[in-house]
């Protein structure tokens, strides 16, 4: 995914110029769509070519030369899949009721977003950068229905752990959780984690994606469920080659997919879900059982991690232990 055709619209330039007069810009919405426009006409757009899906806004960060907006795309609520080729972000000045198109990104190739029934847990996160040379006031309305992905959770945890004011009781709770996990080793469900390198050689054409690459390791089994997370230092390379968010395990093989062949190795972290006898704990640093928190415990932990910025009450849906067990049984074939 190149997404090289990206621009602030004429309406966006007007709003950004108003910031220099001390006004506040609020990013309100993000929308994904299919189809593309002539790059020369992007600045004139007021809406997308063919809007399909409302996307989730995850956060806005201060960078050295501007602002970085994080956007999340999931399959939630999609009755049919579509080719995502345009992403638009809308904003308003001083919390005005009506928003205008701030900037748009597009890519001729795009990325396929599957339907919810096809891939229920599909999630992709992407960034948009707004170059600003002044310390202007840009805020964002966070989307409460966003999915907490592995990458987002790791990012929030890292930020929290580096905070010198972080509460010591969190570390105590983590130690208690580890002790509880170790005490449940009779369960059939386990996880293992290892670091992998996706090479630049060994790629072959594929029917699902343009290319796939097989990484050999005897601890990979066909009944394991792989969760692949690209490490931060390889994010740019993964985006350039269109690395797929999904992966597949076969006996002795991890298969990864991409739209093009990367020009540099990609570093990633792999978590394997599977039946414990099939996971080599000595090679991966240990096998751990999965225990499910109650909705109240999960709500409390997420509010702690995200510094109280998540909606209060029961507005964040969490699976019950029974629901989570049922989902894990479906994923692992009832093992």
NORJOLIN-V406612 format. One record per pair of residues at least 24 apart in sequence whose ideal C-beta (glycine too) atoms are under 8 Angstrom apart, sorted by the first residue. I is the first residue (numbers start at 1). J is the second residue. If there is no record, write none. Layout:
I|J, I|J
//
This chain:
1|107, 1|109, 1|110, 1|111, 1|126, 1|239, 1|240, 1|242, 1|259, 2|107, 2|109, 2|240, 3|87, 3|105, 3|106, 3|107, 3|126, 3|239, 4|107, 5|36, 5|39, 5|42, 5|105, 5|106, 5|107, 6|103, 6|104, 6|105, 6|106, 6|128, 7|39, 7|42, 7|43, 7|103, 7|104, 8|43, 8|102, 8|103, 8|130, 9|42, 9|43, 9|44, 9|45, 9|46, 9|100, 9|101, 9|102, 9|103, 9|104, 10|43, 10|44, 11|46, 11|100, 11|101, 11|102, 12|91, 12|100, 12|101, 12|102, 12|103, 13|43, 15|91, 15|93, 15|100, 15|102, 16|130, 16|132, 16|136, 18|93, 19|132, 19|134, 19|136, 19|137, 19|138, 20|134, 20|136, 22|137, 23|93, 23|94, 23|137, 24|93, 24|94, 24|95, 24|137, 24|138, 24|139, 25|91, 25|92, 25|93, 25|102, 25|136, 25|137, 25|138, 25|139, 26|91, 26|92, 26|93, 26|94, 26|95, 26|138, 26|139, 26|140, 26|141, 27|57, 27|60, 27|69, 27|89, 27|90, 27|91, 27|102, 27|138, 27|139, 27|140, 27|141, 28|90, 28|91, 28|92, 28|99, 28|141, 29|54, 29|57, 29|89, 29|90, 29|99, 29|141, 30|54, 30|55, 30|56, 30|57, 30|71, 30|87, 30|88, 30|89, 30|90, 31|55, 31|87, 31|88, 31|90, 32|73, 32|84, 32|86, 32|87, 32|88, 32|113, 33|84, 33|85, 33|86, 33|87, 33|88, 34|82, 34|83, 34|84, 34|85, 34|86, 34|110, 35|85, 35|86, 36|85, 36|86, 36|106, 36|107, 36|108, 37|86, 37|106, 39|106, 42|104, 42|106, 45|88, 45|101, 45|104, 46|100, 46|101, 47|88, 47|101, 48|86, 48|88, 48|104, 49|85, 49|86, 51|88, 52|82, 52|84, 53|77, 53|78, 53|82, 53|84, 53|113, 55|87, 56|143, 56|145, 56|146, 56|147, 57|89, 57|140, 57|141, 57|142, 57|143, 57|146, 58|125, 58|142, 58|143, 58|146, 58|152, 59|140, 59|142, 60|138, 60|139, 60|140, 63|129, 65|131, 65|132, 65|133, 66|129, 66|130, 66|131, 66|132, 66|133, 67|129, 67|130, 67|132, 67|138, 68|127, 68|128, 68|129, 68|130, 69|127, 69|128, 69|129, 69|130, 69|140, 70|125, 70|126, 70|127, 71|125, 71|126, 71|127, 71|128, 72|123, 72|124, 72|125, 72|143, 72|146, 72|147, 72|149, 72|152, 73|113, 73|123, 73|124, 73|125, 73|126, 74|122, 74|123, 74|124, 74|147, 75|113, 75|114, 75|115, 75|116, 75|118, 75|119, 75|120, 75|121, 75|122, 75|123, 76|116, 76|145, 76|147, 77|116, 78|113, 78|114, 78|115, 78|116, 79|115, 79|116, 80|115, 81|112, 81|113, 81|114, 81|115, 81|118, 82|112, 82|113, 83|110, 83|111, 83|112, 83|113, 84|110, 84|111, 84|112, 84|113, 85|109, 85|110, 87|126, 87|128, 89|128, 102|130, 103|128, 103|130, 109|242, 109|259, 111|242, 119|246, 122|245, 122|246, 123|147, 123|149, 123|245, 124|245, 125|149, 125|151, 125|152, 126|239, 142|309, 144|310, 144|311, 144|315, 144|316, 148|302, 150|227, 150|229, 150|271, 151|229, 153|305, 154|229, 156|305, 156|306, 157|305, 160|305, 160|307, 167|304, 170|304, 180|291, 181|288, 181|289, 181|291, 182|288, 184|289, 184|291, 185|276, 185|287, 185|289, 186|289, 187|276, 187|289, 187|290, 188|275, 188|276, 188|335, 189|273, 189|274, 189|275, 189|276, 189|289, 189|290, 189|328, 189|332, 189|335, 190|273, 190|274, 190|275, 190|276, 190|279, 190|287, 190|288, 190|289, 190|290, 191|271, 191|272, 191|273, 191|279, 191|287, 191|288, 191|290, 192|219, 192|271, 192|272, 192|274, 192|279, 192|280, 192|281, 192|284, 192|285, 192|286, 192|287, 193|269, 193|270, 193|271, 193|272, 193|284, 193|285, 194|219, 194|269, 194|270, 194|272, 194|283, 194|284, 194|285, 195|231, 195|267, 195|268, 195|269, 195|270, 196|254, 196|267, 196|268, 196|269, 196|270, 197|265, 197|266, 197|267, 197|268, 198|243, 198|256, 198|262, 198|265, 198|266, 198|267, 198|268, 199|265, 200|261, 200|262, 200|263, 200|264, 200|265, 203|258, 203|261, 206|257, 208|257, 209|244, 209|257, 209|258, 209|259, 210|258, 210|259, 210|260, 211|257, 211|258, 211|259, 211|260, 211|261, 212|255, 212|256, 212|257, 212|258, 213|255, 213|256, 213|258, 214|250, 214|253, 214|254, 214|255, 215|253, 215|254, 215|255, 215|256, 216|252, 216|253, 217|252, 217|253, 217|254, 218|252, 218|280, 219|272, 219|279, 219|280, 219|283, 219|284, 220|249, 220|250, 220|251, 220|252, 220|253, 220|254, 220|272, 221|249, 221|251, 221|274, 221|278, 221|279, 222|249, 222|250, 222|251, 223|249, 223|274, 223|275, 223|278, 223|332, 223|333, 223|335, 224|249, 224|272, 224|273, 224|274, 224|278, 224|279, 225|249, 225|272, 225|273, 225|274, 225|331, 225|332, 226|254, 226|270, 226|271, 226|272, 226|273, 227|270, 227|271, 227|272, 227|273, 228|256, 228|268, 228|269, 228|270, 229|268, 229|269, 229|270, 229|271, 230|266, 230|267, 230|268, 231|267, 231|268, 231|269, 233|267, 234|265, 234|266, 234|267, 234|268, 237|262, 237|263, 237|264, 237|266, 238|262, 238|266, 241|266, 273|328, 273|331, 273|332, 274|332, 274|335, 275|332, 275|335, 290|328, 292|319, 292|320, 292|321, 292|324, 292|325, 293|318, 294|320, 294|321, 295|319, 295|320
//
